[in-house]
């Protein structure tokens, strides 16, 4: 499955737009979760949630692999990248830089020029634990 920056942006925006913490947004694909209000989506959106969580942009968890993902909140990095994505002068440059990425490593490397020095190292340390 490919990285889809438009879907990532829509996930991040949906979480930031929530009026409460934790957000507890449930993205679901072809399944129902009893007792929660869920946001219907496609399988690719679930995948983007997983990539965003793995790379420290949001806090959440897969509820059913490929079927449901719960998002609690954005991290500070998630807010930072969303601010860049919402900047009309920067977003086209980010989309262009990300247009050819095929891996998460390429994704992070392509984002690095849009953030302060040391940003990529911070992300890498968080991923490695």
Secondary structure, DSSP 8 states (H G I E B T S, - for coil): ----HHHHHHHHHHHHT-SSSS--EEEESS---TTS-EEE--HHHHHHHHHHHHTTSEEEEEEETTTEEEEEEE-HHHHHHHHHHH-HHHHHHHHHHHTT--SHHHHHHHHGGGS-TTHHHHHHHHHH-
